[in-house]
Amino acid sequence: MTTSHQRRGLTLLELITVMAILAILISLVIGLGRYADTLTRRHQAVAEIGQWQEALHQYYQALGEYPTNPCTGSVSNLLVLRVPIGGAASNQVFVTFGEKTSHAGQLPQLDPWGAPYQYQAPPDAHPQSYDLYSYGPDRQGNSSDDLRCQP
C-alpha cells in the first residue's frame, strides 16, 4: 500500500516571499503618492506666484515701477486694490502697500505648504525689479527647494 501525501497550503518560506513582495509594492505606491503630492504643490505654488506676477506687472504698467517694500517679507504687506485708471469705466487690479482692506483676499497669501509668499523690492526709490518667492516644502529661506520668480 502506498500513501500519497498531497500538499495543502503554503510553506513558511513562500509566505515570507509573498509578504516581502507585497511590502515592496506598497512602499512603491506610497512613495509615488508622496512624489505626486509634492509635484502638485509645486505646480500650485508656481501658478499662484504667476497670479502675483500678473498683478505686479499691471502695477508696473500703470506706474512705471514696482511697489517698494519698507518692511521686506510676506506678501501680506502687498495689498490688492481696485483703482480706476484712464477713466471711471476702467477698473484694473493693482498691488500696493498699506492697511488691510476687504480686497486683500483676492490673491493667495500662503503657499501650498502654509507659509506666506515672500516679496522683496530693491531699496532704491524706483525699483525696476523685484523678488517674489515661496520657501517651498521646508518653509525656510535660502535652500534649493525655494520657488523663485523674478521679472
DRENVO-924305 format. One record per residue: x, y, z of N, C-alpha, C, O, CB in turn; residue number from 1. Coordinates in steps of 0.05 Angstrom, whole numbers. Glycine has a CB too. Example, Ala and Ser with C-alpha at 12.3 -4.5 7.8 and 13.67 -1.06 7.14 Angstrom:
2
+--------+--------+--------+--------+--------+--------+--------+--------+--------+--------+--------+--------+--------+--------+--------+-----+
|     nX |     nY |     nZ |    caX |    caY |    caZ |     cX |     cY |     cZ |     oX |     oY |     oZ |    cbX |    cbY |    cbZ |   i |
+--------+--------+--------+--------+--------+--------+--------+--------+--------+--------+--------+--------+--------+--------+--------+-----+
|    264 |   -114 |    156 |    246 |    -90 |    156 |    264 |    -66 |    156 |    285 |    -66 |    169 |    226 |    -89 |    181 |   1 |
|    257 |    -45 |    142 |    273 |    -21 |    143 |    258 |      1 |    157 |    268 |     23 |    161 |    282 |    -12 |    114 |   2 |
+--------+--------+--------+--------+--------+--------+--------+--------+--------+--------+--------+--------+--------+--------+--------+-----+
END
This chain:
151
+--------+--------+--------+--------+--------+--------+--------+--------+--------+--------+--------+--------+--------+--------+--------+-----+
|     nX |     nY |     nZ |    caX |    caY |    caZ |     cX |     cY |     cZ |     oX |     oY |     oZ |    cbX |    cbY |    cbZ |   i |
+--------+--------+--------+--------+--------+--------+--------+--------+--------+--------+--------+--------+--------+--------+--------+-----+
|     16 |    -23 |      0 |      0 |      0 |      0 |     17 |     25 |      0 |     35 |     28 |     17 |    -19 |      0 |     24 |   1 |
|     13 |     41 |    -18 |     27 |     67 |    -20 |      9 |     89 |    -10 |    -15 |     90 |    -16 |     37 |     72 |    -49 |   2 |
|     21 |    107 |      3 |      6 |    131 |     12 |     17 |    155 |     -3 |     41 |    159 |     -6 |      9 |    135 |     43 |   3 |
|     -1 |    170 |    -12 |      7 |    195 |    -25 |      0 |    219 |     -7 |    -21 |    221 |      4 |     -7 |    198 |    -53 |   4 |
|     20 |    235 |     -6 |     16 |    260 |     10 |     10 |    283 |     -9 |     26 |    289 |    -26 |     41 |    266 |     28 |   5 |
|    -13 |    294 |     -5 |    -20 |    318 |    -21 |    -12 |    343 |     -5 |    -18 |    345 |     19 |    -50 |    318 |    -29 |   6 |
|      0 |    361 |    -19 |      9 |    385 |     -6 |    -14 |    405 |     -5 |    -25 |    412 |    -26 |     34 |    397 |    -20 |   7 |
|    -20 |    414 |     18 |    -41 |    434 |     22 |    -30 |    458 |     36 |    -16 |    455 |     57 |    -66 |    423 |     37 |   8 |
|    -35 |    482 |     26 |    -25 |    506 |     39 |      3 |    514 |     28 |     14 |    502 |     10 |    -24 |    503 |     69 |   9 |
|     14 |    535 |     41 |     39 |    546 |     33 |     60 |    541 |     54 |     53 |    539 |     78 |     37 |    576 |     27 |  10 |
|     85 |    539 |     46 |    106 |    536 |     66 |    113 |    563 |     77 |    104 |    584 |     67 |    131 |    523 |     53 |  11 |
|    127 |    563 |     99 |    135 |    588 |    112 |    151 |    606 |     94 |    148 |    630 |     93 |    150 |    583 |    138 |  12 |
|    169 |    594 |     79 |    186 |    609 |     60 |    169 |    622 |     38 |    175 |    645 |     31 |    207 |    591 |     47 |  13 |
|    149 |    609 |     28 |    131 |    620 |      8 |    115 |    644 |     19 |    112 |    664 |      6 |    113 |    599 |     -3 |  14 |
|    106 |    641 |     44 |     91 |    663 |     56 |    108 |    687 |     61 |    100 |    710 |     56 |     79 |    653 |     83 |  15 |
|    133 |    683 |     70 |    151 |    706 |     74 |    157 |    720 |     48 |    159 |    744 |     46 |    177 |    696 |     87 |  16 |
|    161 |    704 |     26 |    166 |    715 |      0 |    143 |    732 |    -10 |    147 |    755 |    -20 |    172 |    693 |    -20 |  17 |
|    119 |    722 |     -7 |     95 |    737 |    -16 |     92 |    763 |      0 |     86 |    784 |    -11 |     70 |    720 |    -13 |  18 |
|     97 |    761 |     27 |     94 |    785 |     44 |    116 |    806 |     36 |    110 |    830 |     37 |     97 |    777 |     74 |  19 |
|    140 |    797 |     30 |    161 |    816 |     22 |    154 |    830 |     -4 |    158 |    854 |     -7 |    188 |    801 |     19 |  20 |
|    143 |    815 |    -24 |    135 |    827 |    -49 |    113 |    847 |    -44 |    113 |    869 |    -56 |    126 |    805 |    -69 |  21 |
|     93 |    841 |    -28 |     71 |    860 |    -22 |     82 |    885 |     -8 |     73 |    907 |    -14 |     50 |    846 |     -4 |  22 |
|    101 |    881 |     11 |    112 |    905 |     25 |    127 |    923 |      5 |    125 |    947 |      7 |    132 |    895 |     47 |  23 |
|    141 |    912 |    -14 |    155 |    928 |    -34 |    136 |    943 |    -51 |    139 |    966 |    -57 |    174 |    910 |    -51 |  24 |
|    115 |    929 |    -60 |     94 |    943 |    -77 |     80 |    965 |    -62 |     75 |    986 |    -73 |     74 |    922 |    -87 |  25 |
|     74 |    961 |    -37 |     60 |    981 |    -21 |     78 |   1005 |    -17 |     69 |   1028 |    -19 |     51 |    970 |      7 |  26 |
|    104 |   1000 |    -11 |    123 |   1023 |     -7 |    126 |   1039 |    -33 |    129 |   1063 |    -33 |    150 |   1013 |      3 |  27 |
|    126 |   1025 |    -56 |    127 |   1040 |    -82 |    103 |   1057 |    -86 |    105 |   1080 |    -95 |    130 |   1020 |   -105 |  28 |
|     79 |   1047 |    -80 |     55 |   1063 |    -83 |     55 |   1087 |    -65 |     47 |   1109 |    -73 |     30 |   1045 |    -78 |  29 |
|     63 |   1083 |    -40 |     64 |   1106 |    -21 |     84 |   1127 |    -30 |     79 |   1151 |    -29 |     71 |   1096 |      7 |  30 |
|    108 |   1118 |    -40 |    128 |   1136 |    -49 |    119 |   1152 |    -73 |    123 |   1176 |    -75 |    153 |   1121 |    -56 |  31 |
|    105 |   1139 |    -92 |     95 |   1153 |   -116 |     73 |   1173 |   -108 |     71 |   1194 |   -120 |     83 |   1133 |   -136 |  32 |
|     57 |   1166 |    -88 |     36 |   1184 |    -79 |     48 |   1210 |    -66 |     38 |   1232 |    -72 |     18 |   1171 |    -58 |  33 |
|     69 |   1206 |    -51 |     82 |   1230 |    -39 |     95 |   1247 |    -60 |     94 |   1271 |    -59 |    103 |   1221 |    -18 |  34 |
|    108 |   1234 |    -80 |    120 |   1248 |   -102 |     99 |   1264 |   -117 |    104 |   1287 |   -124 |    135 |   1229 |   -120 |  35 |
|     77 |   1252 |   -123 |     55 |   1266 |   -138 |     45 |   1289 |   -121 |     39 |   1310 |   -132 |     32 |   1246 |   -144 |  36 |
|     42 |   1286 |    -95 |     33 |   1308 |    -78 |     53 |   1331 |    -78 |     45 |   1354 |    -80 |     29 |   1298 |    -49 |  37 |
|     79 |   1325 |    -77 |     99 |   1346 |    -78 |     98 |   1361 |   -105 |     99 |   1385 |   -106 |    127 |   1334 |    -74 |  38 |
|     95 |   1346 |   -127 |     94 |   1359 |   -153 |     69 |   1376 |   -155 |     70 |   1398 |   -166 |     93 |   1338 |   -175 |  39 |
|     46 |   1367 |   -145 |     22 |   1382 |   -146 |     25 |   1408 |   -131 |     17 |   1430 |   -140 |     -2 |   1366 |   -135 |  40 |
|     37 |   1407 |   -107 |     40 |   1431 |    -91 |     60 |   1451 |   -105 |     55 |   1475 |   -104 |     51 |   1425 |    -63 |  41 |
|     81 |   1440 |   -117 |    100 |   1458 |   -131 |     86 |   1472 |   -155 |     90 |   1496 |   -159 |    124 |   1441 |   -142 |  42 |
|     70 |   1457 |   -170 |     55 |   1469 |   -192 |     35 |   1490 |   -183 |     32 |   1511 |   -195 |     40 |   1447 |   -209 |  43 |
|     22 |   1484 |   -160 |      3 |   1504 |   -149 |     18 |   1529 |   -141 |      8 |   1551 |   -146 |    -12 |   1492 |   -125 |  44 |
|     41 |   1526 |   -128 |     56 |   1550 |   -119 |     65 |   1566 |   -143 |     64 |   1591 |   -143 |     81 |   1541 |   -103 |  45 |
|     75 |   1553 |   -164 |     83 |   1567 |   -189 |     60 |   1582 |   -201 |     63 |   1605 |   -210 |     96 |   1547 |   -209 |  46 |
|     36 |   1570 |   -201 |     13 |   1583 |   -212 |      5 |   1608 |   -195 |     -2 |   1628 |   -206 |    -11 |   1563 |   -214 |  47 |
|      6 |   1605 |   -169 |     -1 |   1627 |   -152 |     19 |   1650 |   -153 |     12 |   1673 |   -152 |     -4 |   1618 |   -123 |  48 |
|     45 |   1643 |   -156 |     65 |   1664 |   -160 |     60 |   1678 |   -186 |     64 |   1702 |   -189 |     94 |   1651 |   -160 |  49 |
|     51 |   1663 |   -206 |     43 |   1675 |   -232 |     21 |   1695 |   -229 |     21 |   1716 |   -243 |     35 |   1654 |   -252 |  50 |
|      1 |   1690 |   -211 |    -20 |   1709 |   -206 |     -9 |   1734 |   -194 |    -17 |   1757 |   -201 |    -42 |   1697 |   -188 |  51 |
|     10 |   1731 |   -175 |     22 |   1755 |   -163 |     38 |   1770 |   -183 |     38 |   1795 |   -184 |     40 |   1746 |   -139 |  52 |
|     52 |   1756 |   -201 |     68 |   1769 |   -221 |     50 |   1785 |   -240 |     57 |   1808 |   -248 |     84 |   1749 |   -238 |  53 |
|     27 |   1775 |   -247 |      8 |   1789 |   -264 |     -1 |   1815 |   -251 |     -2 |   1836 |   -263 |    -16 |   1772 |   -272 |  54 |
|     -8 |   1814 |   -225 |    -16 |   1838 |   -211 |      6 |   1858 |   -209 |      2 |   1882 |   -212 |    -26 |   1830 |   -182 |  55 |
|     31 |   1848 |   -204 |     54 |   1866 |   -203 |     60 |   1878 |   -230 |     68 |   1901 |   -232 |     79 |   1851 |   -192 |  56 |
|     56 |   1863 |   -251 |     60 |   1873 |   -278 |     40 |   1895 |   -285 |     47 |   1916 |   -296 |     57 |   1850 |   -299 |  57 |
|     15 |   1892 |   -277 |     -5 |   1913 |   -281 |      3 |   1938 |   -265 |     -1 |   1960 |   -276 |    -33 |   1903 |   -272 |  58 |
|     12 |   1934 |   -241 |     21 |   1957 |   -225 |     44 |   1972 |   -240 |     44 |   1996 |   -242 |     31 |   1948 |   -197 |  59 |
|     63 |   1956 |   -250 |     86 |   1968 |   -265 |     77 |   1982 |   -290 |     87 |   2004 |   -296 |    106 |   1946 |   -272 |  60 |
|     58 |   1970 |   -305 |     48 |   1983 |   -329 |     35 |   2010 |   -324 |     38 |   2029 |   -339 |     28 |   1964 |   -343 |  61 |
|     21 |   2011 |   -301 |      7 |   2036 |   -295 |     26 |   2058 |   -283 |     23 |   2081 |   -289 |    -15 |   2031 |   -275 |  62 |
|     45 |   2050 |   -266 |     61 |   2069 |   -251 |     90 |   2070 |   -259 |    105 |   2088 |   -250 |     59 |   2063 |   -222 |  63 |
|    100 |   2051 |   -276 |    127 |   2052 |   -285 |    148 |   2042 |   -265 |    172 |   2045 |   -269 |    134 |   2079 |   -292 |  64 |
|    139 |   2030 |   -243 |    156 |   2019 |   -223 |    141 |   1998 |   -207 |    117 |   1997 |   -207 |    167 |   2041 |   -204 |  65 |
|    156 |   1981 |   -193 |    144 |   1961 |   -176 |    141 |   1973 |   -148 |    156 |   1991 |   -141 |    160 |   1934 |   -175 |  66 |
|    122 |   1963 |   -132 |    119 |   1974 |   -105 |    145 |   1970 |    -89 |    158 |   1949 |    -90 |     95 |   1961 |    -91 |  67 |
|    151 |   1991 |    -74 |    174 |   1988 |    -55 |    163 |   1976 |    -29 |    140 |   1979 |    -23 |    187 |   2016 |    -50 |  68 |
|    181 |   1963 |    -15 |    173 |   1949 |      9 |    189 |   1959 |     32 |    212 |   1950 |     36 |    175 |   1919 |      5 |  69 |
|    178 |   1976 |     49 |    193 |   1986 |     72 |    200 |   1964 |     92 |    220 |   1966 |    106 |    178 |   2009 |     85 |  70 |
|    183 |   1945 |     94 |    188 |   1922 |    112 |    187 |   1897 |     96 |    167 |   1883 |     94 |    167 |   1921 |    136 |  71 |
|    210 |   1890 |     84 |    211 |   1867 |     66 |    201 |   1842 |     80 |    206 |   1838 |    104 |    240 |   1862 |     55 |  72 |
|    188 |   1824 |     65 |    178 |   1800 |     77 |    153 |   1790 |     63 |    152 |   1789 |     38 |    172 |   1804 |    107 |  73 |
|    134 |   1782 |     78 |    110 |   1769 |     69 |     94 |   1786 |     49 |     94 |   1810 |     51 |     93 |   1761 |     91 |  74 |
|     81 |   1772 |     30 |     64 |   1787 |     11 |     39 |   1798 |     25 |     24 |   1814 |     13 |     55 |   1769 |    -11 |  75 |
|     35 |   1792 |     50 |     12 |   1804 |     65 |     17 |   1834 |     67 |     -2 |   1849 |     73 |      9 |   1791 |     93 |  76 |
|     42 |   1843 |     63 |     47 |   1872 |     62 |     38 |   1884 |     36 |     34 |   1909 |     34 |     77 |   1878 |     66 |  77 |
|     34 |   1867 |     15 |     24 |   1876 |    -10 |     -7 |   1873 |    -10 |    -17 |   1852 |     -3 |     36 |   1860 |    -34 |  78 |
|    -21 |   1893 |    -17 |    -50 |   1892 |    -17 |    -61 |   1895 |    -45 |    -50 |   1911 |    -61 |    -61 |   1913 |      2 |  79 |
|    -82 |   1881 |    -51 |    -95 |   1883 |    -77 |   -117 |   1903 |    -75 |   -135 |   1900 |    -59 |   -106 |   1855 |    -86 |  80 |
|   -115 |   1924 |    -91 |   -135 |   1945 |    -90 |   -145 |   1949 |   -119 |   -131 |   1945 |   -138 |   -123 |   1972 |    -79 |  81 |
|   -170 |   1957 |   -121 |   -181 |   1963 |   -147 |   -180 |   1994 |   -150 |   -192 |   2009 |   -135 |   -211 |   1953 |   -151 |  82 |
|   -164 |   2002 |   -170 |   -160 |   2031 |   -174 |   -168 |   2038 |   -203 |   -157 |   2026 |   -221 |   -130 |   2039 |   -168 |  83 |
|   -186 |   2057 |   -207 |   -193 |   2064 |   -234 |   -170 |   2079 |   -248 |   -158 |   2097 |   -236 |   -218 |   2082 |   -235 |  84 |
|   -163 |   2071 |   -272 |   -142 |   2085 |   -287 |   -152 |   2091 |   -315 |   -165 |   2075 |   -328 |   -116 |   2066 |   -288 |  85 |
|   -147 |   2115 |   -323 |   -155 |   2123 |   -350 |   -184 |   2129 |   -353 |   -194 |   2130 |   -376 |   -147 |   2102 |   -370 |  86 |
|   -198 |   2132 |   -332 |   -227 |   2139 |   -334 |   -243 |   2122 |   -314 |   -233 |   2103 |   -303 |   -237 |   2134 |   -362 |  87 |
|   -267 |   2131 |   -309 |   -284 |   2118 |   -289 |   -292 |   2090 |   -298 |   -298 |   2074 |   -280 |   -308 |   2135 |   -284 |  88 |
|   -294 |   2085 |   -324 |   -303 |   2059 |   -333 |   -283 |   2037 |   -329 |   -290 |   2014 |   -324 |   -311 |   2061 |   -362 |  89 |
|   -257 |   2043 |   -331 |   -237 |   2022 |   -327 |   -232 |   2017 |   -298 |   -232 |   2035 |   -281 |   -210 |   2030 |   -341 |  90 |
|   -228 |   1992 |   -292 |   -224 |   1984 |   -264 |   -204 |   1961 |   -264 |   -212 |   1938 |   -267 |   -251 |   1976 |   -250 |  91 |
|   -179 |   1967 |   -260 |   -158 |   1946 |   -261 |   -148 |   1940 |   -232 |   -151 |   1956 |   -214 |   -135 |   1956 |   -278 |  92 |
|   -136 |   1917 |   -230 |   -126 |   1908 |   -204 |    -97 |   1917 |   -200 |    -81 |   1913 |   -218 |   -128 |   1877 |   -201 |  93 |
|    -91 |   1929 |   -178 |    -64 |   1938 |   -172 |    -55 |   1928 |   -145 |    -72 |   1921 |   -128 |    -62 |   1968 |   -173 |  94 |
|    -30 |   1927 |   -141 |    -18 |   1918 |   -116 |     -4 |   1942 |   -104 |     11 |   1956 |   -118 |      1 |   1894 |   -120 |  95 |
|     -8 |   1947 |    -78 |      5 |   1970 |    -65 |      9 |   1963 |    -36 |     -1 |   1942 |    -26 |    -12 |   1996 |    -68 |  96 |
|     23 |   1979 |    -21 |     26 |   1975 |      7 |      8 |   1993 |     23 |      0 |   2014 |     14 |     55 |   1981 |     15 |  97 |
|      0 |   1984 |     46 |    -17 |   2000 |     63 |    -32 |   1982 |     83 |    -25 |   1960 |     88 |    -37 |   2015 |     46 |  98 |
|    -54 |   1993 |     93 |    -70 |   1979 |    113 |    -87 |   1957 |     98 |    -91 |   1959 |     74 |    -89 |   1998 |    128 |  99 |
|    -95 |   1937 |    113 |   -111 |   1916 |    101 |   -138 |   1926 |     93 |   -150 |   1943 |    106 |   -114 |   1892 |    121 | 100 |
|   -147 |   1916 |     70 |   -173 |   1924 |     60 |   -190 |   1899 |     54 |   -179 |   1877 |     56 |   -171 |   1942 |     35 | 101 |
|   -215 |   1903 |     47 |   -232 |   1880 |     40 |   -223 |   1866 |     15 |   -231 |   1843 |      9 |   -260 |   1888 |     38 | 102 |
|   -206 |   1879 |     -2 |   -197 |   1868 |    -27 |   -172 |   1851 |    -23 |   -162 |   1839 |    -43 |   -192 |   1890 |    -47 | 103 |
|   -160 |   1850 |      1 |   -134 |   1837 |      5 |   -135 |   1807 |      0 |   -114 |   1795 |     -4 |   -125 |   1843 |     32 | 104 |
|   -159 |   1795 |      1 |   -160 |   1766 |     -3 |   -162 |   1757 |    -31 |   -167 |   1733 |    -36 |   -183 |   1756 |     12 | 105 |
|   -159 |   1774 |    -51 |   -162 |   1766 |    -79 |   -139 |   1749 |    -89 |   -143 |   1733 |   -107 |   -165 |   1791 |    -96 | 106 |
|   -116 |   1751 |    -77 |    -93 |   1735 |    -85 |    -84 |   1718 |    -62 |    -88 |   1727 |    -39 |    -69 |   1753 |    -95 | 107 |
|    -73 |   1694 |    -67 |    -66 |   1677 |    -44 |    -43 |   1688 |    -28 |    -23 |   1697 |    -39 |    -58 |   1649 |    -55 | 108 |
|    -46 |   1688 |     -2 |    -26 |   1699 |     16 |     -6 |   1677 |     25 |     17 |   1682 |     30 |    -39 |   1711 |     41 | 109 |
|    -16 |   1652 |     26 |      0 |   1629 |     35 |      6 |   1610 |     13 |    -11 |   1606 |     -5 |    -13 |   1615 |     59 | 110 |
|     30 |   1599 |     13 |     37 |   1579 |     -7 |     24 |   1552 |      0 |     12 |   1550 |     22 |     67 |   1576 |    -10 | 111 |
|     26 |   1531 |    -17 |     13 |   1506 |    -11 |     23 |   1492 |     15 |     10 |   1473 |     24 |     16 |   1488 |    -34 | 112 |
|     46 |   1501 |     25 |     57 |   1489 |     50 |     49 |   1505 |     74 |     58 |   1498 |     96 |     87 |   1486 |     48 | 113 |
|     34 |   1526 |     71 |     24 |   1542 |     93 |     41 |   1565 |    102 |     35 |   1578 |    122 |     20 |   1524 |    116 | 114 |
|     62 |   1571 |     87 |     80 |   1593 |     93 |     73 |   1617 |     75 |     64 |   1612 |     52 |    110 |   1586 |     90 | 115 |
|     76 |   1642 |     84 |     70 |   1665 |     67 |     89 |   1666 |     43 |    112 |   1660 |     45 |     71 |   1691 |     83 | 116 |
|     78 |   1675 |     20 |     95 |   1681 |     -2 |    111 |   1706 |      6 |    102 |   1722 |     22 |     78 |   1687 |    -28 | 117 |
|    135 |   1708 |     -5 |    153 |   1730 |      2 |    157 |   1749 |    -21 |    158 |   1741 |    -45 |    181 |   1718 |     11 | 118 |
|    159 |   1775 |    -15 |    163 |   1796 |    -36 |    184 |   1814 |    -26 |    184 |   1823 |     -3 |    136 |   1812 |    -42 | 119 |
|    204 |   1820 |    -43 |    224 |   1840 |    -36 |    230 |   1857 |    -61 |    233 |   1846 |    -83 |    250 |   1826 |    -26 | 120 |
|    231 |   1883 |    -57 |    238 |   1901 |    -78 |    265 |   1913 |    -71 |    272 |   1915 |    -47 |    216 |   1924 |    -81 | 121 |
|    281 |   1920 |    -91 |    307 |   1933 |    -85 |    302 |   1958 |    -69 |    281 |   1970 |    -71 |    322 |   1940 |   -111 | 122 |
|    322 |   1967 |    -53 |    318 |   1990 |    -36 |    317 |   2017 |    -50 |    312 |   2037 |    -37 |    340 |   1991 |    -15 | 123 |
|    323 |   2018 |    -76 |    323 |   2044 |    -90 |    294 |   2055 |    -92 |    275 |   2041 |    -89 |    335 |   2042 |   -118 | 124 |
|    293 |   2081 |    -98 |    267 |   2095 |    -97 |    248 |   2086 |   -120 |    224 |   2086 |   -116 |    272 |   2125 |    -99 | 125 |
|    259 |   2078 |   -143 |    242 |   2070 |   -165 |    251 |   2042 |   -175 |    266 |   2040 |   -194 |    244 |   2090 |   -189 | 126 |
|    242 |   2021 |   -161 |    251 |   1994 |   -168 |    241 |   1985 |   -195 |    218 |   1988 |   -202 |    242 |   1974 |   -147 | 127 |
|    259 |   1973 |   -211 |    252 |   1962 |   -237 |    250 |   1932 |   -236 |    245 |   1919 |   -257 |    273 |   1971 |   -258 | 128 |
|    254 |   1920 |   -213 |    251 |   1891 |   -210 |    242 |   1885 |   -181 |    239 |   1902 |   -165 |    279 |   1877 |   -216 | 129 |
|    239 |   1860 |   -177 |    230 |   1850 |   -150 |    238 |   1821 |   -148 |    246 |   1808 |   -167 |    200 |   1855 |   -145 | 130 |
|    235 |   1810 |   -124 |    240 |   1782 |   -119 |    215 |   1772 |   -105 |    207 |   1781 |    -84 |    266 |   1778 |   -101 | 131 |
|    202 |   1752 |   -118 |    177 |   1740 |   -108 |    182 |   1711 |   -105 |    190 |   1698 |   -125 |    152 |   1747 |   -126 | 132 |
|    177 |   1699 |    -82 |    184 |   1671 |    -78 |    169 |   1657 |    -56 |    156 |   1670 |    -39 |    214 |   1669 |    -73 | 133 |
|    170 |   1631 |    -57 |    159 |   1614 |    -36 |    183 |   1599 |    -23 |    202 |   1591 |    -37 |    138 |   1594 |    -47 | 134 |
|    181 |   1594 |      3 |    202 |   1579 |     17 |    202 |   1550 |      9 |    222 |   1536 |     14 |    200 |   1582 |     46 | 135 |
|    181 |   1540 |     -3 |    179 |   1512 |    -11 |    172 |   1494 |     12 |    164 |   1503 |     34 |    205 |   1504 |    -23 | 136 |
|    176 |   1468 |      8 |    167 |   1448 |     29 |    180 |   1451 |     56 |    168 |   1445 |     76 |    172 |   1420 |     18 | 137 |
|    205 |   1460 |     57 |    219 |   1462 |     83 |    212 |   1487 |     98 |    219 |   1490 |    122 |    249 |   1460 |     79 | 138 |
|    198 |   1506 |     86 |    189 |   1531 |     98 |    212 |   1548 |    109 |    208 |   1563 |    128 |    169 |   1525 |    120 | 139 |
|    236 |   1545 |     97 |    259 |   1560 |    106 |    272 |   1573 |     81 |    272 |   1560 |     60 |    279 |   1543 |    121 | 140 |
|    282 |   1597 |     84 |    294 |   1610 |     61 |    322 |   1599 |     55 |    334 |   1584 |     70 |    296 |   1640 |     66 | 141 |
|    333 |   1608 |     32 |    360 |   1601 |     24 |    365 |   1572 |     21 |    385 |   1562 |     31 |    379 |   1613 |     43 | 142 |
|    346 |   1557 |      9 |    351 |   1529 |      5 |    344 |   1522 |    -24 |    332 |   1538 |    -39 |    334 |   1512 |     24 | 143 |
|    351 |   1498 |    -32 |    348 |   1491 |    -60 |    319 |   1486 |    -68 |    313 |   1485 |    -92 |    364 |   1466 |    -66 | 144 |
|    301 |   1483 |    -49 |    274 |   1477 |    -56 |    256 |   1503 |    -57 |    232 |   1501 |    -61 |    262 |   1458 |    -37 | 145 |
|    268 |   1526 |    -54 |    253 |   1552 |    -56 |    244 |   1555 |    -85 |    258 |   1547 |   -104 |    271 |   1576 |    -47 | 146 |
|    220 |   1566 |    -88 |    209 |   1572 |   -115 |    211 |   1602 |   -119 |    197 |   1618 |   -105 |    180 |   1562 |   -118 | 147 |
|    228 |   1611 |   -137 |    233 |   1639 |   -142 |    224 |   1648 |   -169 |    228 |   1633 |   -189 |    263 |   1646 |   -138 | 148 |
|    213 |   1672 |   -171 |    206 |   1683 |   -197 |    213 |   1712 |   -197 |    206 |   1727 |   -179 |    175 |   1679 |   -203 | 149 |
|    229 |   1720 |   -217 |    236 |   1748 |   -219 |    229 |   1757 |   -247 |    230 |   1742 |   -266 |    267 |   1752 |   -214 | 150 |
|    221 |   1783 |   -250 |    213 |   1792 |   -277 |    236 |   1794 |   -296 |    232 |   1802 |   -319 |    200 |   1820 |   -275 | 151 |
+--------+--------+--------+--------+--------+--------+--------+--------+--------+--------+--------+--------+--------+--------+--------+-----+
END
